[in-house]
Amino acid sequence: HSESGRCFGLNPIDRSLMFFLVNREEELELHPQFFGKKLDEKIFEQLRQKVEGTCSGRWGYTILVVNIEKIGAGRLHENTGFAHVPIVFNALVFRPFKYEVLTAEVGVVSNTGFWARSGPLDGIFVSKQLMSDDFQFENADGVTSFISKSGAGTIRSGAAVRLQIVGVRTNLNVFTVVGTIKADYLGPLESSEE
């Protein structure tokens, strides 16, 4: 398949936004059972199943197929009977960029740092070196956490944190992100009940 695109209303060089509406192309392989009435609806559903929830190094995570702009002329594969149909569509995508600030949920905490998740972005690592010196690692009864000595909060599995992305790498359509909480307004987000 091929991918091309442009951002609508957004400068693709502007790194202050992570959500984009992009124009993409995809070739869809349709089973002969879908030929007939309501073909456009079936193509839309097949496209959604194929691309929503996927990740590509170029686009990031495809969240939603917004609409189809053009359905090209399909070509039948002589051995399978499947139709190969070029589709031009608009999609909402999520792509992380360096210096972006986001809220994440802490997953695993170890003495070297913690892993967090924000939306579809599952591989965010914040090392101990990218935390304030105020945070100290503790392992009490098998529960690992970083506790602020000044009362700024606790970082443990399930906690919400605000972090800034300092590095982004893509490998085999998976994003690995390095974050920091070593700046003003970053760190654990405590609720009033805690």
N, C-alpha and C positions, 0 to 999 in steps of 0.2 A: 504494500500500500504506500501511498505517498501523502506527505503532509506539507501544507504551506499555510501561511496565515498572516493576518495583520490585526492590530488591536484597534478597536473602534473607540474613539473618544479618549484614548489613552496613548501616551507616548511610550513605546516599548522600551525606551532608554530610561524612563522615569522609574527608579527603583523604590519609590515610596508606596507602591501598591502591590498586593500579592494576588488579587483577583482580577482577571481580565476576561473580556468578551472577545473571543478570537474567531476568525473565519478560517475554517480548516477544510481539507479534502481527505476523503477516505474512500477506498474501494470496498464495497460490500459484496459478499458472496451469498446469493439468495438461492435457497432450495426451491425446486420446481413446485412444491406444494403451496408456495406463497404467490404463484402467478394467478391472476384473476382479479376478482372484485377487491376493492379497498387496498390495492397494492401500495399506494402512498403511505397508508397507516401502517402496513406491515413493514415497509422499508424503514419508517421512523422508529418503530419498536425494535427492529433488528439492529439498527444503528445505535440506539440507546444501550442495548444489551452488550454490544461490542466495545463501545468506547467509554461509557460512564463508569467511573471507579478505577480507570486505568491510569498509569503514570508513564510519562515519556520525558526524557531529558530535555527535549525542546519546549514542550508546552507545560510540563508539570502535571498535576492531577486534574483529570477531566471530571468536573463535578456534575455538569448537566448539559445535555444537548438542548439548546434553546429552540432552534428551528432549522429546517432544511431550506436552503436557498435554491438549489438546483439538483435535479436527478438526471444524470446523463443517460445516454443510450447504453443499455446493457449488452454485453457480449456473452453468448452461450458457450459454455465449455463443452466441446463435442463428446468427451468421454463421460462426464458426470451429469450433464444436463443443468448444472448450476449456472445462474446468470451472474456475471461480474459487472456490477453497476457502480460507476463513479458518482460520488455524492459530494456536494459542496454544502457545508452547514456552519452554523454559529454555535459555539460552545462556551460555557463558563468554565474557566480553569483557575486553579490555585497553584501559584508558583512562588516558592520562598526566595527572598533576595537578602543579600548581606545588608546589615544595619536595620532590618525590619524588626519592630517590637511586636511581640505577640504573647498571648496567654496560653499556658500549656499545663497539662496534668502530669505530675511526677509519676513515673513507673517504678524503676529500680533505683535504689540508693546504695552506693558503696563508698568505701573510704577514698576513692579516687574522684568521685563526683556523682552525678545522677543523670538518668535517661528520662526524657519526657516526650509527651505526644501532644500535638495541636492539630485538631481536625484530621485529615488524612496523613499528615506528616508525623511519622512514627519514630524516626531516628534522630532525636535532638539530644545531644550530649552537652552537659555543662560540667567542666572539670573543676576540681577544688581550686585550682589556680585562677579560675575565672569567677570566683566568688569573693565576697568581702572577707578579710582576715577575721572578722567577727564571727563567722560561722565555724563551728567545731563539729567534727564527726562524732557520733555516739552510736553505740550498739548495746541497747538495753534489752535483755531477754530476747534476743534475736530480731528485734525491731531496729532497723538502721535509719538514721536521720542526721541531718545537719541542724544544729540548734544555734540560734543567734544569742550571743552572750549579752547583747544590749537590748534584747526583747523585740527584735525586728521580726521574729517569727521562726517557724520550724519547717524544714523541708523534709517530708517523708512521703512514702508511697501514697498516692491518692490526693496529695495536696496540690493546690493551684499555685502557679508561679507566673510572674511576668518576666520575660527574658528578651534579650536582644540577640539577633543572629549575627555572628562574627565570621562565619565561614559556611559555605554551601558547596557540596560536591555531589555529583550524580554518577552512579555506577550501575549499569544494567537497568536503567529506568527506575532506580531507587535513589531518593535523596537522603544524604547524610548531612546533618546540620550540626554545627558547633555554636553554642550559645554562651552568653555571659549574663550574670546578675550583679556584676560589679559596677553599678552606676546608679545614679539617683532614680527613684521610682521603680526600680527593678527588684525582684525577689519574691518571697512568699506573699500570697494574698490571703490574709486571715479573714475568716468571717467573724461577725460580731458574737456568735455563740461560742467561739473557741476561747 
